Amino acid sequence: MGLLLRWVVNALGLLFVSWLFDGIRVDGVGWAFIAALFLGIFNALVRPVLILLTLPITVLTMGLFILVINALMLWLTGALLAGFHVQGFWTAVGGALVLSIISLAANALVGERGRIEVIEMRRDSGDSGHWRT
């Protein structure tokens, strides 16, 4: 259930990114869901190989090269799907950055069972000043 909710959030994220950036276009809600599925597959299969191959440059850039890899995954999805279009490298970088933030929020808030998880921070009643979850 959590996987399905994340898929929906990522599809909505693609629609938001296409609204935000002129160079990214989704030809409808159905294509957004298909693009989110393909993007998820590419991120699961191709992205780890690219991360491994580019590990030295990723370390040198303190992890910022991961954004380039995410942009390449977005561009690859746009290149292979007829209803999803990404024009230009910098548009792909901007779209990947926004999608990464949306995906990070979805992964942090949605549990494996599809429930929204909230972490509450409460201060101990004693004078110790410690926080507990």
N, C-alpha and C positions, 0 to 999 in steps of 0.2 A: 504494500500500500504506500509506503514511504517513497519508493522508487517512482510510482505513478504520479504522486504529488510533485516530486521534484521535476519530472518530465513536463508536467503542466506548467510549473513555475518557469522552467527554462524556455518553453514555447512562448509563454507570455513575455518573457524577457527578450526573446528575439523580436517579437512584435514591437516592444518598447524601443529596442535598439534601432529597428527600421524606421520608427517614427522620429527618433532622436538624430540619426545620421542620414544625410541625403544619399550617400553612396551605398547604403544597405537597403535592399528592397525585398519584401516578402509578398508574394502574389496571393495572399489570403491566409486565413487561420489554419486551414488544412496543411498548407505548405509550411507554416510555422511549426506545427507538430511533427511533420516529416523531417524538417531541418533539425529540430531539437533531437530527434531520434538518431539521425545520422551524425550529428555533432557529438552526441553521447557515445556512439560506437567508435568514432574516430578518437575521441578522448580516451577511451578505454583500450584501444588497440594500437593506434599509431603514436599517440602522444608519449607513452612511456619509452618507446624506442627512440624517439627524437630527444627526449630529455636525457637518456643515457648517452646518446651520441654527442650531444652538445654540453655534456657535464662540465668540461673545462671552462668554456665561455660563460656558462651559467654561474659557476663559482666566481670567476673574475668580475662579473657584473653584479655580484651579490644577489643573484636570483632574478634580476630584472629581465634576463633573456627568456624566462618562462612566459612573459607577456608576448614576446615575438612568436614563440611556439603556439600559444593560444590564438594569436592572430592568424598564423598559418592554418590552424585547424578550422577556423571560421572561414578563411579564404577557400580552403579545400572543399568545405561543405558547399559554398557558393558556386564553386567551379563544377561540381558534380550534379547539382540539383537544378532542374529547369525553373523552378518556382522560387528560388532563393538566390539573390545576387549580391555580391560584395565587390565594389569597385575601388581599387586602390589599396596600397599597403597601409597608409596612415588611417584610412577609414576602418580597415580591419583591426588595427591596433586599438583604436578608440572603442570600437564595438566589442572587442575582446575584453578590454578593461571593464566596461560596464557590465558585460555578461559575467565576468569573473566575480564582480561584487554581488550581483544578483544570485549567482550560484552559491557563493560563500554563505550568503544570508539564508538561502533555502536549506543548505546542508546543516547549518548551525541550528536552525529552528525546527526542522522537520525530523522526527525520529524514524526509526526503522519501521514502525507500525503505522506511520502516516500521521501521527499526532504532533501537534505543535508543542514543543518543549520550551518551558520557561524556567530559567534558573533564578531563584530568589536569593539575594544576599541579605543576611540579617546580622545585626551586630549582637554579640553576646551581651547578656544583661549584666555581667560582672564588669569590673574595672579594667579587665585585661586588654580591652580594645581590639580583640580578635574578631574576624569575620568568619561566618560559617555559611555553608550552602544548604 
